[in-house]
Amino acid sequence: MQIVLEGAGLTILRIDIPHVITAAEPELETRDPFDRLLLAQCQVEGLQLVTIDRALVGHHLAFKF
C-alpha cells in the first residue's frame, strides 16, 4: 500500500506527540477527537486538510474538496 501511495506522490503522516499535545486554533465546535487531531497535525506540520466534512470546512486549516 505504501508503494502505491508514494507512486501517487502521497505520504503517510504518523501521529507523533506534538500532534497529540497541540490544540488547533481556533478551537473547533465539533467534539470529534479525530477531527481535532487531524487539524492539530496540519497546524504542527504546516499543512492544509482537504475535506468534505461540513464540520471542518470553515476552519482556516481546512480546504473544501
C-alpha positions in Angstrom: 0.0 0.0 0.0 2.8 2.4 0.9 4.4 1.9 -2.6 1.0 2.8 -4.2 0.7 6.0 -2.1 4.3 7.0 -2.8 3.7 6.4 -6.5 0.8 8.9 -6.4 3.0 11.4 -4.6 1.3 10.9 -1.2 3.0 10.3 2.2 1.6 8.6 5.3 1.7 11.1 8.2 2.4 9.4 11.5 0.7 10.6 14.7 3.5 12.0 16.9 3.5 13.6 20.4 3.5 17.2 19.1 0.3 16.3 17.2 -1.4 15.0 20.3 -0.5 17.8 22.6 -1.3 20.7 20.2 -4.7 22.2 20.1 -5.6 23.6 16.6 -6.5 27.3 16.8 -9.2 28.4 16.7 -10.8 25.5 18.6 -13.5 23.5 16.7 -17.1 23.3 17.6 -17.0 19.6 16.8 -16.5 17.2 19.7 -14.9 14.6 17.5 -11.3 14.0 18.8 -10.2 12.6 15.4 -11.2 15.9 13.7 -9.2 17.8 16.3 -6.2 15.5 15.8 -6.3 16.0 12.0 -6.3 19.8 12.4 -3.6 19.7 15.0 -1.4 17.6 12.7 -2.0 20.2 9.9 -1.1 23.1 12.3 2.2 21.4 13.5 3.3 20.3 10.0 2.3 23.5 8.2 -0.3 21.6 6.0 -3.9 22.1 5.0 -6.6 19.4 5.4 -8.6 18.6 2.3 -12.0 17.5 3.4 -15.7 17.4 2.5 -16.7 17.3 6.2 -19.0 20.3 6.9 -17.9 20.4 10.5 -14.3 21.2 9.3 -14.6 23.3 6.2 -15.0 26.6 8.0 -11.6 26.2 9.7 -8.6 28.1 8.3 -6.6 24.8 8.2 -9.2 23.0 6.1 -9.9 23.3 2.4 -13.2 22.2 1.0 -12.8 19.5 -1.6 
